[in-house]
Amino acid sequence: MNQISIWKWLSLALIVLGFLSWADQPAYGNRRLQRRLEQLEETRVCRRCRLEEVDLSGADLREVNLQGANLNGANLQGANLQGAILDEAILTEANLEGANLSQASLIEAQLGQANLQGANLSRGIFNFARLGQANLENADLQGASFLGTRLNRVTLEGANLTGADFRNASLDGAKLEGVRLSQANFQGASLREASLRGSSGFAVNLNRANLSQADLTEVVLSEVRLTGAVAVGSLWEGAELSGAALNLGDFQGANFQGANLQGAVLSEALLMGASLREANLTYSYLFRANLTGARLQGSRFYGSDLSQVLLRGADLTDADLTNAIIQGADFTDAVLTGATIPQV
């Protein structure tokens, strides 16, 4: 379906304004709005224009320059904003459902509580923008840039974040369930109390990210990078984390029950009080990891490197450490009932 032109929209908008809002808005207000839209139609430029609550649904706004424009509460549903410049624009509570924002620039834009369901944001630039509580359910964010962006409590369920860049962004309390994350970069990002249940991807970068109290139940993140991450009290039950790098991370009190950590690197990781019951840690590398008081019942450490690991007070009931390297490991007060421990 062809996009509705701005001029066609203008005619309809003026009729609506004339009949529904005439009593509340002076005539000069309508004329000023008309002039702004005519300017946008003719020059494709309307910097810092006041276009609050206008209806531009379905409009063809490709490559327009609306830098700093006020589009608070505007209706841009299905609009084509491909390549548009919206840096510093105000789009708070705007309706952008199904809109095309691919390759658009929205640096430092304000999109709090905006509706971006099913929108195309691929390769867009949203650096340092504010999208708190925005709805991006099922949106396409492939290759988009969100450096330092505030995305607290956003909804991203079912979205495609492949190759997106969220370095140092804030996604506290965000909903990322069922999200595609392959090659996404969250280095240094904050995801405290975020939910990523059932999300999947490969080569995801979460180095130095904050995942405290986050829910990553049943994620599929083989070879994910979590070096130096802080994930105190996080949930990883049934997660697929084979080949993951969790070295130098803080996972105190985290729950990895039933997780697959085969071949993972957990050297010098803090896992005090963590639960790894029935977890698969075969051929993993845990040099100098701290598992004091950890729950390791039924866990498998076949062929793993546990040298100099602290296991004080840990529960290793029925754990399998066959062929594991345990030189220098500290088992003081550990529960070893039914455990298979190699001779040093």
N, C-alpha and C positions, 0 to 999 in steps of 0.2 A: 504494500500500500504506500502511495507517495506521501511524503511529509506535507503537512499543512503549511502553507506559506505564512510568513509574518503578516503580510498585507491582508490576506483572507481572515486571519485571526483578528486583526485590528478592526475590521468592519464589524465582526461579530461582537468583539469586546465593547466597542463603543455603543452598540445597541443595548447590550446588557447594562452598561454603566448608565446609559441614558434613562432606561426604564426602571431599574432596580435601585440605583444609588443616587439618583439625581437630587433627591431631597436631602441627602446627607453630605454630598460633595458639591462644592461650588463649581460653576462652569469652567473657571480657569484651571481647576484641577484636572478636569477631563482633557482640556486643550493641551496642558503641559504633558500629560501622559501620552496623548496623541503625537505630540512633537517628538518625544523621546523614542517612541516606537517607529515613527517615520525615519528618524535619524538612524536607528538600528537597521531598518530595512534598506536604506540608501547607502550607508557607509559601513555597515557591519561593525560599528564601533559605538559604544555608549558607556564610557567609563564613569563609574560612581553614580550611575543613574539610579533613581528611586523607582523601583518596580515592585513594590511590596504587594503580595497577594494577587498578582496578575495571573491570568490564565494563558499560558503559552503551551498548553498540552499539544503534542504532536508537531510543534513548530520546527522548521528547518533552521537551526542556529549553528550550523557548521562553521567553525573557525571565527566566530564572532568574538569581539573583545568587550567583555563585561567586567573588566578588572575593577574591583572595589564596589561593584553594583550591589544595591540592596534588593534582594529577591526573597526577603523574609516571607515565608508562607506561600510562596508562588507555586502555581501548578505547572510543572514541567513534565508531566507524565508522558512517556513515549517521545519526548523531544529528542532531536538529533543535535547533540552538542559536541560532536566529534572535533577534536582539535581546538576547542574553544578555550579562550583565556578567561579564567574566573578567579585569578589570584586575589586574595583578600575579600572576595565576594561574601555577602551574607546570604546564606541559604538555610537558615534555621527553620526547621519544621516544613521545609519545602517538600513537595511531592515530585520525586524523580523516579517513580516506579517505571521500570522498563526503558528508562532513558539511555541514550548512547553517549557516554562520556569518555569513550576510548581516545587516548592520546591528548585528552584535555589537561589543562594546567589549573590546579586549584590550590596553589601554595598559600598557606595561612588562611584558607577559606574557613568559614564557619558553617558547619552542617549538622549542628546538634539537633537530635530528634528528627532528622530528615528521613524520608522514606525512599530508600534506594533498592527496594526489592526487585530482583531480576535485572538490575541495571548492568550495563556494560562499562566497566571501569578499566578495562585492560590497557596497560601501558600509560595510564593516567598518572599525573604527578600530584600527590596530596601531601607533600612534605609540610610538617608543622601545622597541618589543618586540625580543626576540632570537629570530631564526629561523635561526641558523647551521646549514647543512647540511640544512635541512628540504626535504622533497620536495613541491613544489607543481605538479607536472606536470599540464597540462591543467586547472588550477584557474581559477575565474572571479574575477578581482580588479577587476572594473569599478567605478570610482568609489571604491575603497578608499583609505585613508590610511595611509601608512607613513613619516611624518615622522621623520627621524633614526633609523630602524629599522636593526638589524643583520641583513643578509641574506647574509652572506658564504658563498659556495660553495653557495647554494641551487639547486635544480633547478626551473626555471620553463618548461621546454620545452612549447610548444603552449598556454601560458596566455594568457588574455585580460586585458591590462592597460589596456584602453581607459579613459582618464580617471583612471587611478590617480595618486596623489600620492606620489612618492618623494624629495621634496626633502631634501637632506642625508643621505640614507640611504646605507648601505654595502652594495654588492653585488659586492665584489671576488671574482673567480673564479666568479661566478654563471653558470648555463647558461640563456640566454634565447633559444635557437634556435627560430625559427618563431613568435615571440611577436607578438601584435597590440598595437601601441603607440600607436594614434591618441590624440592629446591627452594623453598621459601626461606627467607633469612630473618630470624628473630633475635639476632645477636644483641645482647644487652637490653632486650625488651622486657617490660613488666607484664606478666600474665597472672598476677595473683588472683586466686579464687576463680579463675577462668575455667570453663568447661570445654574440653576437647574430646569428649567421649566419642569413640568410634571413628576418629579422624585418621587419615592415612597419608603416607608420602615417603619418599626416599630422599636422602641427602638433605634433610632439614637441619638448619643451623639454629640451635638454641644455646649456643655458648654464652655463658654469663647471664642468661635470662633468669628472671625471677618467676618461679612457678609455685610459690608457696601456697599451700591449700588448694592447688589446682586439681581438677578431675581429668585424668588421662586414661580412664578405664577402657581397656580393649582397643587402645590405639595401635596402629600398625606403622611403626616408625623404624624400620630396620636401618642400621647404620646412622641413626640420628646423632648429632653432636650436642652434648650437654656438658662440655668441659667448663668447670667453674660455675655451673648453674646452681641457683638456690631454690630448692624444691622441698622445703620443710613441710611435713604433713601432707604431701601430695599423694594422689591415688593413681596406681598403675596396675591394678588387678587385671590379669589376663592379657597384658600388653605384649606386643611383639617388638622386642628391642634387640634382636640378635645383631651382634657387631657394633652395638652402640658405644659411644664414648661418654662415660659418666665420671671420668677422672677429675679429681679436685673439686667435685661437686658436694653440696650440702643436702643430703637426703634424710636428715634425722626425722624419725617417726613416719617415714613414707611407707606406703603399702604396695609391695610388689608381689603379692600373693599370686602364684600361678603364672607369673610373667616369664617370658622366654628371653633370657639374657645370655644365650650361648655365644661365646666368643667376645663378650663385652669387656670393655676396659673400665675398671672401677678403682684404679690405683689411687690411694690417698683420699678416697671418697669418705665422707662422714655419713655413716648409716646406723648411728646409735639408736636403739629402740625401733629400728625399721622392721617391717614384716616381709620376709622372703619365703614364706611357707610354700612348699611344693614348687618353688621356682627352679627354672633350668639355668644353671650357671656353669655348665660344662665348658671346659677350655676357656674360662674367663680369666682375666688378669686382675687380681685384687691386692697387689703389693701395697703394704702399709695402710690398707683400708681399715676404718674403725667400725667394727660391728658389735661393739659393746652392748649387751642386753638385747641383741637382735633376735627375732623369732625365725629360726631356720629349719623348722620341723619338716622333714621329708624333702629338703632341698637337695639338688644334685650339683656336686662340685667336681665331677669326674674330670681328671686331668687339669684342674685349675691351679693357678699360682696363688697360694695363700701365704706366701712368705711374709713374715713380720706383721701379719694381720692381727688386730686386737679382737679377740672373741670372748672377752671376759663376761661371764654371766649370760652368755648367749645360749639359746635352746637349740641344740643340734640333734634332737630326738629323731632317729631314723634317717638322718642325713647321710648322703653318699659322698665320701671324699676319696674314693678309690683313685689311686695314681695322682692324687693332688700333691702339690709341693707345699709343705707346712713348716719348713725351717724357720725358726724364730717366731712362729705364731704363738699367741698367748691364749691358752684355753682355761685360765684360772676361773674356777667356779662355773664353768660351762656345763650344761646338761648334755651328756653324750650317750644316753640310753639308746641302744640299738643302732648307733651311728657306726659307719665304716670309716675308721681312721687309719691311715697308713703309718707304718713305723718310720720314725725319723732316723 
